[in-house]
Amino acid sequence: MPKALFVAPSAYTLSGLATWLDFLLPGLAAKGWEVSLGLVSGPHHHQAGRYLAAHPTENVLMAHCATGTAEGRRRALDRILDQSRADVAVSVNIPDLLVAINDRRLKGQRAAHAVLSVHGIEAWLYADARRYRSMLDAVVCTNRLACELTGQLGGIAKERIHYAAYGVHRSDITPRSFEGAFRIVYSGRLEESQKRVGDLVGIVHGLAERGLPFHLDIAGDGPERAELEAALSSQHEEGRVTFHGQLDTQRLKQDLYAQADALLITSHWETGPIVAWEAMAQDVPVVSSRYVGSGLEGALRDGETALLFDTGDVAGAVDALSRLHGDKALQNRLIASGRRLVEERYSIDASVRAWDAALRSVLGRPQACGLQELPRAKASGRLDRWLGPRLAENLRGQLRGKPLQTPDPGGEWPHAHSHAASDERFWQVASAVDQALDEVRIGVG
């Protein structure tokens, strides 16, 4: 029985990644894998116990780093690699895992095949792929554009890039009447750079000006929540907008999707989003921006599987929602096509099959070469500079001093080791690739 270890953050209990792991790990176990979940842990942000209370999981290994240093993180991961005896280890936004695997290879120890999972359209993800390409055995992406960028920007050979989309479960649906206020759901992180939640303000005012009888349910939390609540306070007082905070998948289905007439997506980029497939699985039509990541994926087709508007086009979003509200035949057509799309491409079975095939393909090939010493992280303090990271970490363990202070989860356990910025040039390239524009390509040396 082959053994697989997935190493993931524990700081995010209501993330799409957590939902994905909830179905993927038991699905792979049913396919004949011995699967372990490695949860990173720290003194401040990554609390594995809190994660497991929300997502009970079998075969969990804790990678706890009490010091907050790069060397401490590597050692914590080395321990769970020993415990799991994994044949293949998958980094889920934990690139320190790749360092730990590479160190084992350099020492001639038993080492797992190294796999990077890509769940975003961000420059630093592909810079990390490029940084570690000599020792990566595979990269698995949840989106077609991510696959393409992994090759072009990450320099990963095509045969080592695999596609495995998110999957969702379709449950029995109680038919809705589509009577009364037109209920719109927004579900996602309340932040601007990716999700463009500021567009919700203009959309709400535009719908109100048209006299459309609507209600917007906003599920989620994030840094822009307070500002968004202030901007929509009058609409909230008039009963047009409700803020629900973060909801788990079950409550989202029962409390919102069961009464929803549309799911609204305003994002700049997405690799799913999984909420789109969840809504379709619950017979909720999708009205979405033409976000970066939707082009090569080819799932959202205007007038066929969804209604689309250009990213940032508030008037276009209002037009699409108004059109859906006034056309019952269109509503039924989108519901039927969305249901077929999920069944054919975004079911849990389809996702698990793709991951199973990708991981078995990895095990069918020799491990990647290129076991050169990888760049070390900068010194974590004076002890590192005086003694070197290994001796310094030994001394920290004996002294049991205070851990390094980190402002956020990514400081405690970095989500990336590269610092490439998702600047205007990156988005130009990503957008052009997503639209299959051959004139814009970046060569990889």
Buried (B, 14 or more C-beta within 10 A) or exposed (E): EBBBBBBBBBBBBBBBBBBBBBBBBBBBBEBEBBBBBBBBBBBBBBBBEEBBEEBEBEBBBBBBBBBBBBBBBBBBBBBBBEBBEBBBBBBBBBBBBBBBBBBBBBEEEEBBBBBBBBBBBBBBBBBBBBBBBBBBBBBBBBBBBBBBBBBBBBBBEEEBBBBBBBBBBBEEBEEBEEEEBBBBBBBBBBBBEBBBBBBBBBBBBBBBEEEBEBBBBBBBBBEBBEBBBEBBEEBBEEEBBBBBEBBBBEEBBEBBBBBBBBBBBBBBBBBBBBBBBBBBBBBBBBBBBBBBBBBBBEBBEEEEBBBBBEBBBBEBBBBBBBEBBEEEEBBEBBBEBBBEBBBEBBBBEBBBBBBBEBBBBBBEEEBBEEBEEBEEBEBBEEBBEEEEBEEBBBEBEEEEEEBBEBEEBBBBBBBBBBEBEBEEEBBEBBBBBBBEEEEEEEEEE
